[in-house]
Amino acid sequence: MQTKARTLPLSKRGMSFETVMWLFTRLTALAMYGFIFIGIVGAFVMGAQNDMSFVEVLRWALMPNTGHVTYTNVPEISPYASMFWKSVASLFFLTAAGHGVHGVVVILDDYFAKPSQRKWIRFWNISIVAVIIPIGIYVIWMG
């Protein structure tokens, strides 16, 4: 007696919106780990160069923004205000925002079954993120 395979072969699966969003969630999580690693390495290098305390190094590693080191004992802040670190912070912020809003929508889909409720929840989540993203980018680049 031959048993049937429980899943479709890869050639017959196709790409659906859910598959793309599943892949998006995994890739953004990996990207955030990469940005955290870049921040930690950069914080240790800059911390060694500027004699920063461990708290200052952690501040910089978790969110590379010049506002985090302005009120510390770091003598020179200009390395922190470079295009590289602003770009890293912006990409980290955009990746986290996309990952987070998708996660919230997936979680709330479990609690709201009607299509009209799901549509409103998605609308409000995307609207909130559409307001927060420009504010966050402004703070990173102008703050």
Number of C-alpha atoms within 10 A of each C-alpha: 3 4 5 6 7 6 8 9 9 7 6 8 10 9 8 9 8 9 12 10 13 12 12 15 18 11 14 19 16 13 16 18 13 13 22 19 14 16 24 20 14 18 24 18 13 17 18 12 10 14 15 19 14 12 10 18 24 18 18 23 21 18 22 29 23 22 17 17 19 13 9 13 13 16 11 10 15 8 11 21 17 13 11 11 21 19 15 19 23 22 16 22 19 19 19 16 18 16 19 17 16 19 13 13 17 13 11 15 17 9 10 13 10 9 10 10 14 18 12 11 17 19 12 13 15 16 11 12 16 12 10 13 16 12 11 17 18 12 14 22 17 10 11
